[in-house]
Each structure stands twice: as structure tokens, then as C-alpha cells.
């Protein structure tokens, strides 16, 4: 669940008004200029997409584990009669 939430925040936050109006940006003009670059916003959003994909994968694995627990054996078909 953590990866899903982190991914969603990192995907959306760079394009929100919070990204441009926070304490860190206002105290450092150099950092503010770098953070406002579209490439930096895109890179942060890209990390968000990676986290979101990892979170979806983790969720899918968890849900599949509920359906079939790890280590549960798959039933084998009966052995054919060889006539011995």
C-alpha cells in the first residue's frame, strides 16, 4: 500500500501549486528555479510511475496469495493405468 500512495503523490505533486509554493522553494531561489523545470517535474513523476507500478504488482501478488497460499500444491492428474 505504501508504494501505491507514494507513487500517486510523486506522480501528482510536481504539477500542483504546492510544488511551486512551499518553504523550501521560497528560501532558495536557485533550488526554486531548478524545481520549476519541466524536466525535474517529469523525472519526479517518472519515479512516481515506477512506484505506482511496483505497488500494483505488490497488490496483485498479495491478492493472488489470498486465492492460493504460497506453497499450496497444484493437484496432479491421476497416473494412467499401465496394466501391470
N, CA and C atoms as a LAMMPS dump frame, in Angstrom:
ITEM: TIMESTEP
0
ITEM: NUMBER OF ATOMS
252
ITEM: BOX BOUNDS ff ff ff
-5.0000000000000000e+02 5.0000000000000000e+02
-5.0000000000000000e+02 5.0000000000000000e+02
-5.0000000000000000e+02 5.0000000000000000e+02
ITEM: ATOMS id mol type element x y z
1 1 1 N 0.81 -1.181 0
2 1 2 C 0 0 0
3 1 3 C 0.868 1.265 0
4 2 1 N 2.018 1.184 0.662
5 2 2 C 2.916 2.34 0.739
6 2 3 C 3.372 2.774 -0.655
7 3 1 N 3.727 1.804 -1.495
8 3 2 C 4.215 2.142 -2.828
9 3 3 C 3.127 2.786 -3.68
10 4 1 N 1.891 2.328 -3.521
11 4 2 C 0.789 2.933 -4.268
12 4 3 C 0.597 4.395 -3.866
13 5 1 N 0.585 4.647 -2.577
14 5 2 C 0.392 6.018 -2.095
15 5 3 C 1.554 6.921 -2.492
16 6 1 N 2.768 6.424 -2.321
17 6 2 C 3.946 7.212 -2.684
18 6 3 C 3.958 7.507 -4.179
19 7 1 N 3.648 6.505 -4.971
20 7 2 C 3.616 6.689 -6.417
21 7 3 C 2.592 7.717 -6.845
22 8 1 N 1.432 7.675 -6.233
23 8 2 C 0.384 8.636 -6.575
24 8 3 C 0.795 10.06 -6.198
25 9 1 N 1.392 10.219 -5.026
26 9 2 C 1.841 11.553 -4.593
27 9 3 C 2.946 12.066 -5.513
28 10 1 N 3.926 11.222 -5.827
29 10 2 C 5.027 11.658 -6.685
30 10 3 C 4.579 11.914 -8.12
31 11 1 N 3.526 11.279 -8.531
32 11 2 C 3.004 11.494 -9.877
33 11 3 C 2.266 12.824 -9.977
34 12 1 N 1.531 13.184 -8.94
35 12 2 C 0.666 14.37 -8.986
36 12 3 C 1.332 15.625 -8.413
37 13 1 N 2.118 15.485 -7.361
38 13 2 C 2.659 16.645 -6.638
39 13 3 C 3.459 17.628 -7.504
40 14 1 N 4.324 17.174 -8.409
41 14 2 C 5.106 18.148 -9.18
42 14 3 C 4.263 19.081 -10.048
43 15 1 N 3.05 18.72 -10.332
44 15 2 C 2.206 19.533 -11.197
45 15 3 C 1.171 20.333 -10.408
46 16 1 N 1.253 20.279 -9.076
47 16 2 C 0.31 21.022 -8.233
48 16 3 C 0.911 22.368 -7.823
49 17 1 N 0.083 23.227 -7.252
50 17 2 C 0.575 24.53 -6.802
51 17 3 C 1.48 24.393 -5.58
52 18 1 N 1.316 23.332 -4.814
53 18 2 C 2.185 23.108 -3.655
54 18 3 C 3.645 23.01 -4.08
55 19 1 N 3.892 22.46 -5.243
56 19 2 C 5.254 22.266 -5.727
57 19 3 C 5.986 23.602 -5.875
58 20 1 N 5.264 24.637 -6.291
59 20 2 C 5.878 25.946 -6.502
60 20 3 C 5.808 26.85 -5.279
61 21 1 N 4.917 26.537 -4.351
62 21 2 C 4.715 27.407 -3.186
63 21 3 C 4.933 26.638 -1.897
64 22 1 N 6.171 26.398 -1.569
65 22 2 C 6.482 25.78 -0.282
66 22 3 C 7.712 26.461 0.312
67 23 1 N 7.985 26.148 1.54
68 23 2 C 9.052 26.812 2.277
69 23 3 C 10.416 26.615 1.614
70 24 1 N 10.678 25.431 1.135
71 24 2 C 11.981 25.115 0.558
72 24 3 C 12.243 25.934 -0.703
73 25 1 N 11.249 26.081 -1.543
74 25 2 C 11.399 26.84 -2.785
75 25 3 C 11.538 28.332 -2.497
76 26 1 N 10.793 28.815 -1.523
77 26 2 C 10.818 30.246 -1.214
78 26 3 C 12.121 30.683 -0.544
79 27 1 N 12.793 29.794 0.165
80 27 2 C 14.034 30.178 0.846
81 27 3 C 15.257 30.106 -0.059
82 28 1 N 15.191 29.341 -1.12
83 28 2 C 16.342 29.194 -2.01
84 28 3 C 15.926 29.47 -3.457
85 29 1 N 16.288 30.629 -3.991
86 29 2 C 15.921 30.948 -5.371
87 29 3 C 16.538 29.975 -6.385
88 30 1 N 17.752 29.517 -6.122
89 30 2 C 18.397 28.574 -7.036
90 30 3 C 17.633 27.252 -7.08
91 31 1 N 17.311 26.739 -5.908
92 31 2 C 16.552 25.493 -5.84
93 31 3 C 15.163 25.67 -6.444
94 32 1 N 14.569 26.831 -6.211
95 32 2 C 13.255 27.112 -6.784
96 32 3 C 13.284 27.082 -8.302
97 33 1 N 14.354 27.635 -8.879
98 33 2 C 14.48 27.618 -10.337
99 33 3 C 14.649 26.216 -10.889
100 34 1 N 15.402 25.387 -10.186
101 34 2 C 15.626 24.007 -10.633
102 34 3 C 14.347 23.182 -10.495
103 35 1 N 13.663 23.345 -9.381
104 35 2 C 12.456 22.55 -9.13
105 35 3 C 11.347 22.881 -10.125
106 36 1 N 11.331 24.116 -10.619
107 36 2 C 10.279 24.517 -11.558
108 36 3 C 10.524 24.009 -12.983
109 37 1 N 11.688 23.461 -13.257
110 37 2 C 11.977 22.938 -14.598
111 37 3 C 11.073 21.749 -14.92
112 38 1 N 10.593 21.719 -16.146
113 38 2 C 9.709 20.626 -16.569
114 38 3 C 10.432 19.283 -16.52
115 39 1 N 11.737 19.283 -16.784
116 39 2 C 12.493 18.025 -16.752
117 39 3 C 12.543 17.445 -15.341
118 40 1 N 12.684 18.304 -14.347
119 40 2 C 12.713 17.835 -12.957
120 40 3 C 11.336 17.323 -12.562
121 41 1 N 10.308 18.06 -12.937
122 41 2 C 8.941 17.609 -12.648
123 41 3 C 8.668 16.264 -13.315
124 42 1 N 9.109 16.126 -14.55
125 42 2 C 8.917 14.863 -15.263
126 42 3 C 9.685 13.719 -14.632
127 43 1 N 10.899 14.006 -14.166
128 43 2 C 11.694 12.959 -13.516
129 43 3 C 11.033 12.489 -12.222
130 44 1 N 10.528 13.427 -11.435
131 44 2 C 9.851 13.056 -10.189
132 44 3 C 8.579 12.274 -10.504
133 45 1 N 7.847 12.703 -11.519
134 45 2 C 6.649 11.958 -11.918
135 45 3 C 7.01 10.569 -12.434
136 46 1 N 8.149 10.451 -13.108
137 46 2 C 8.606 9.139 -13.572
138 46 3 C 8.901 8.197 -12.423
139 47 1 N 9.52 8.716 -11.376
140 47 2 C 9.747 7.905 -10.175
141 47 3 C 8.403 7.502 -9.573
142 48 1 N 7.434 8.405 -9.644
143 48 2 C 6.092 8.086 -9.164
144 48 3 C 5.454 6.959 -9.951
145 49 1 N 5.644 6.961 -11.26
146 49 2 C 5.089 5.883 -12.094
147 49 3 C 5.735 4.549 -11.737
148 50 1 N 7.044 4.553 -11.515
149 50 2 C 7.734 3.317 -11.127
150 50 3 C 7.191 2.801 -9.796
151 51 1 N 7.015 3.701 -8.828
152 51 2 C 6.463 3.305 -7.532
153 51 3 C 5.036 2.798 -7.671
154 52 1 N 4.257 3.449 -8.506
155 52 2 C 2.875 3.034 -8.722
156 52 3 C 2.82 1.637 -9.34
157 53 1 N 3.672 1.372 -10.321
158 53 2 C 3.72 0.036 -10.934
159 53 3 C 4.157 -1.021 -9.923
160 54 1 N 5.161 -0.7 -9.128
161 54 2 C 5.615 -1.647 -8.102
162 54 3 C 4.52 -1.896 -7.075
163 55 1 N 3.785 -0.863 -6.725
164 55 2 C 2.686 -1.022 -5.78
165 55 3 C 1.563 -1.869 -6.337
166 56 1 N 1.248 -1.676 -7.615
167 56 2 C 0.216 -2.504 -8.245
168 56 3 C 0.66 -3.959 -8.321
169 57 1 N 1.934 -4.18 -8.607
170 57 2 C 2.468 -5.544 -8.647
171 57 3 C 2.373 -6.194 -7.271
172 58 1 N 2.774 -5.44 -6.25
173 58 2 C 2.724 -5.948 -4.882
174 58 3 C 1.283 -6.265 -4.464
175 59 1 N 0.347 -5.416 -4.862
176 59 2 C -1.062 -5.651 -4.551
177 59 3 C -1.572 -6.898 -5.262
178 60 1 N -1.197 -7.07 -6.526
179 60 2 C -1.628 -8.247 -7.275
180 60 3 C -1.076 -9.527 -6.658
181 61 1 N 0.183 -9.515 -6.262
182 61 2 C 0.787 -10.69 -5.629
183 61 3 C 0.093 -10.998 -4.31
184 62 1 N -0.222 -9.963 -3.546
185 62 2 C -0.908 -10.167 -2.264
186 62 3 C -2.301 -10.746 -2.466
187 63 1 N -3.02 -10.242 -3.451
188 63 2 C -4.367 -10.756 -3.708
189 63 3 C -4.325 -12.19 -4.225
190 64 1 N -3.341 -12.504 -5.045
191 64 2 C -3.207 -13.877 -5.536
192 64 3 C -2.825 -14.827 -4.41
193 65 1 N -2.072 -14.344 -3.442
194 65 2 C -1.705 -15.182 -2.296
195 65 3 C -2.928 -15.51 -1.456
196 66 1 N -3.907 -14.628 -1.441
197 66 2 C -5.145 -14.916 -0.719
198 66 3 C -5.946 -16.007 -1.412
199 67 1 N -5.898 -15.996 -2.733
200 67 2 C -6.629 -17.002 -3.503
201 67 3 C -5.959 -18.357 -3.389
202 68 1 N -4.637 -18.395 -3.554
203 68 2 C -3.883 -19.645 -3.451
204 68 3 C -2.655 -19.381 -2.606
205 69 1 N -2.625 -19.862 -1.373
206 69 2 C -1.481 -19.609 -0.492
207 69 3 C -0.173 -20.129 -1.086
208 70 1 N 0.909 -19.468 -0.738
209 70 2 C 2.238 -19.867 -1.205
210 70 3 C 2.543 -21.261 -0.684
211 71 1 N 3.068 -22.104 -1.531
212 71 2 C 3.415 -23.461 -1.135
213 71 3 C 2.277 -24.447 -1.311
214 72 1 N 1.101 -23.951 -1.671
215 72 2 C -0.015 -24.869 -1.891
216 72 3 C 0.273 -25.66 -3.159
217 73 1 N 0.115 -26.94 -3.062
218 73 2 C 0.432 -27.777 -4.215
219 73 3 C -0.723 -27.75 -5.208
220 74 1 N -0.343 -27.81 -6.454
221 74 2 C -1.328 -27.876 -7.52
222 74 3 C -1.699 -29.341 -7.691
223 75 1 N -2.99 -29.674 -7.685
224 75 2 C -3.362 -31.082 -7.819
225 75 3 C -2.906 -31.645 -9.163
226 76 1 N -2.332 -32.847 -9.097
227 76 2 C -1.866 -33.503 -10.315
228 76 3 C -2.961 -34.42 -10.846
229 77 1 N -2.977 -34.599 -12.144
230 77 2 C -3.946 -35.554 -12.697
231 77 3 C -3.56 -36.978 -12.293
232 78 1 N -4.516 -37.877 -12.225
233 78 2 C -4.194 -39.256 -11.828
234 78 3 C -3.252 -39.912 -12.834
235 79 1 N -2.403 -40.794 -12.306
236 79 2 C -1.466 -41.534 -13.151
237 79 3 C -2.251 -42.496 -14.042
238 80 1 N -1.852 -42.62 -15.293
239 80 2 C -2.545 -43.574 -16.176
240 80 3 C -2.24 -45.017 -15.764
241 81 1 N -3.212 -45.878 -15.932
242 81 2 C -3.052 -47.295 -15.602
243 81 3 C -2.204 -47.943 -16.685
244 82 1 N -1.075 -48.537 -16.281
245 82 2 C -0.149 -49.135 -17.247
246 82 3 C -0.408 -50.624 -17.435
247 83 1 N -1.394 -51.161 -16.775
248 83 2 C -1.751 -52.562 -16.966
249 83 3 C -0.81 -53.542 -16.305
250 84 1 N -0.097 -53.175 -15.279
251 84 2 C 0.814 -54.118 -14.604
252 84 3 C 0.21 -54.717 -13.392
